[in-house]
Amino acid sequence: MFRPIIQHTLHCAAALCLLAFASCDDDNSPNIYGKWDPMEWETDAIIENEAIAVPADGGTYTLRCTNYPTFWLSEAIVGDTVYFYPSNGATVTDTLPPRMSVAHGDTTYYATVPGSNWRSMEKDWWKINVTDDATMTVAIAPNESPAPRSILVIPTAGDIFDYITFTQP
């Protein structure tokens, strides 16, 4: 008498488990971690291999994200120095491997450029601003040294990140 009830209960539990697992991977959902559409850019600049070549005399570049209504700055990387904004408003400068954050106590730091915020960063030879209409302006000063230089700008719209390098001879 109990055997059919137990078998029926086990079959129902197995069916529910299969249904739950089958519904977890919906490729049409835009909010699944790691499955966001790549950021798309509208710009007059030529982007080749995620890089923009900047002449030695510098330049200003405007890029508008066409598929996300807003975005902000995650990081800017020059050499092995990562600039990012501290979530508690403090300013910290650290040299880190690319694409890493630094934890200090209970705080994770997301930028280290004094006076910066999620929408702007500025150092001696570069300046980045993001406006409310999903537009990013990157200004690169003239390179007066013989050494080439580059900056990797990493904008984000949540779980999607993009990587645009500005290189200058």
C-alpha positions as CSV (number, residue, x, y, z in Angstrom):
1,M,0.0,0.0,0.0
2,F,2.8,2.5,0.8
3,R,5.0,1.3,-2.0
4,P,2.8,2.9,-4.8
5,I,2.6,6.2,-2.8
6,I,6.4,6.3,-2.3
7,Q,7.0,5.5,-6.0
8,H,4.5,8.1,-7.1
9,T,6.1,10.7,-4.8
10,L,9.6,9.8,-6.1
11,H,8.5,10.1,-9.7
12,C,6.9,13.5,-9.0
13,A,10.0,14.8,-7.2
14,A,12.2,13.6,-10.1
15,A,9.9,15.3,-12.7
16,L,10.0,18.5,-10.7
17,C,13.8,18.4,-10.5
18,L,14.1,17.9,-14.2
19,L,11.7,20.7,-14.9
20,A,13.6,23.0,-12.5
21,F,17.0,22.2,-14.2
22,A,15.5,22.5,-17.7
23,S,14.1,26.0,-17.0
24,C,17.5,27.3,-15.6
25,D,19.2,27.9,-19.0
26,D,17.0,30.2,-21.1
27,D,19.3,31.6,-23.8
28,N,16.7,34.3,-24.6
29,S,17.0,35.9,-21.2
30,P,19.2,39.0,-21.2
31,N,19.9,38.8,-17.5
32,I,21.8,35.5,-17.3
33,Y,25.2,36.0,-15.9
34,G,27.8,36.0,-18.6
35,K,25.3,36.2,-21.5
36,W,24.9,39.9,-21.9
37,D,25.2,41.4,-25.4
38,P,28.6,43.0,-26.1
39,M,28.7,46.8,-25.9
40,E,28.3,48.3,-29.3
41,W,29.9,51.7,-30.2
42,E,29.1,54.5,-32.6
43,T,32.2,56.7,-33.3
44,D,34.1,58.5,-36.0
45,A,37.3,56.8,-34.7
46,I,38.7,53.7,-36.3
47,I,38.6,50.8,-33.9
48,E,40.8,47.9,-34.9
49,N,41.2,44.9,-32.5
50,E,39.6,46.9,-29.7
51,A,42.2,49.7,-30.1
52,I,42.2,53.2,-31.3
53,A,45.5,54.6,-32.7
54,V,46.1,58.1,-31.3
55,P,48.6,60.4,-33.2
56,A,51.6,61.7,-31.2
57,D,50.0,65.2,-31.1
58,G,47.0,63.7,-29.1
59,G,43.3,63.8,-29.8
60,T,39.8,63.6,-28.4
61,Y,37.5,60.7,-29.2
62,T,33.8,60.4,-28.6
63,L,32.2,57.0,-28.4
64,R,28.4,56.4,-27.9
65,C,27.1,53.1,-26.7
66,T,24.2,52.2,-28.9
67,N,22.8,49.1,-27.1
68,Y,22.8,50.1,-23.4
69,P,21.1,53.3,-22.2
70,T,23.8,54.0,-19.6
71,F,27.2,52.8,-18.5
72,W,30.0,53.9,-16.3
73,L,33.8,53.4,-15.9
74,S,35.1,50.3,-14.3
75,E,38.8,50.9,-14.7
76,A,41.6,52.6,-16.6
77,I,44.9,50.7,-16.9
78,V,48.2,52.3,-17.9
79,G,51.1,49.9,-17.9
80,D,50.7,47.8,-14.7
81,T,48.9,50.6,-12.8
82,V,45.1,50.1,-12.4
83,Y,43.1,53.3,-11.7
84,F,39.6,52.7,-10.2
85,Y,37.2,54.5,-7.8
86,P,36.9,53.5,-4.2
87,S,33.4,52.7,-3.2
88,N,33.7,54.5,0.1
89,G,35.0,57.8,-1.4
90,A,38.6,57.3,-0.2
91,T,41.6,57.6,-2.5
92,V,44.1,54.8,-2.8
93,T,46.9,54.3,-5.3
94,D,48.0,50.7,-6.1
95,T,49.9,48.9,-8.8
96,L,48.1,45.7,-9.7
97,P,48.0,43.1,-12.4
98,P,45.5,44.1,-15.1
99,R,41.8,43.8,-14.5
100,M,42.0,43.3,-10.7
101,S,40.6,45.2,-7.8
102,V,42.2,45.6,-4.4
103,A,40.6,44.9,-1.1
104,H,41.6,46.8,2.0
105,G,39.8,45.7,5.1
106,D,36.1,45.5,4.3
107,T,36.4,47.9,1.3
108,T,37.0,46.9,-2.4
109,Y,38.5,49.7,-4.4
110,Y,37.2,50.3,-7.9
111,A,39.2,53.5,-8.8
112,T,42.2,55.3,-7.5
113,V,42.2,58.6,-9.4
114,P,41.8,61.5,-7.0
115,G,38.7,63.4,-7.6
116,S,37.3,60.8,-10.0
117,N,33.9,59.1,-9.9
118,W,32.0,56.4,-11.8
119,R,31.7,58.8,-14.8
120,S,35.1,60.5,-15.0
121,M,38.8,59.9,-14.5
122,E,41.7,62.2,-15.2
123,K,45.5,61.9,-14.9
124,D,48.4,63.9,-16.3
125,W,48.0,62.9,-20.0
126,W,44.5,61.5,-20.3
127,K,40.9,62.3,-19.3
128,I,37.8,60.2,-19.6
129,N,34.2,61.5,-19.2
130,V,30.9,59.6,-19.5
131,T,27.7,61.5,-19.9
132,D,24.1,60.6,-19.1
133,D,23.3,59.8,-22.8
134,A,25.7,56.8,-22.9
135,T,28.5,58.8,-24.5
136,M,32.2,58.5,-23.5
137,T,34.8,61.2,-24.4
138,V,38.5,60.2,-24.1
139,A,41.0,63.0,-24.4
140,I,44.7,62.1,-24.9
141,A,47.3,64.9,-24.5
142,P,50.3,65.1,-26.9
143,N,53.1,62.6,-26.2
144,E,56.2,64.7,-25.8
145,S,58.4,61.7,-24.8
146,P,60.0,59.3,-27.2
147,A,58.4,56.3,-25.5
148,P,55.0,55.1,-26.8
149,R,52.2,54.9,-24.3
150,S,48.7,53.4,-24.1
151,I,45.7,53.3,-21.8
152,L,43.1,50.6,-21.6
153,V,39.7,52.0,-20.8
154,I,37.1,49.5,-19.3
155,P,33.5,50.7,-19.4
156,T,30.8,48.6,-17.9
157,A,27.0,48.5,-17.9
158,G,26.6,45.9,-15.1
159,D,27.7,42.4,-15.9
160,I,29.1,43.4,-19.3
161,F,32.5,45.0,-19.7
162,D,34.3,46.3,-22.8
163,Y,38.0,46.9,-23.4
164,I,39.2,49.8,-25.6
165,T,42.9,50.6,-25.8
166,F,44.1,54.0,-26.9
167,T,47.7,53.7,-28.2
168,Q,50.0,56.6,-29.0
169,P,53.5,56.6,-30.5
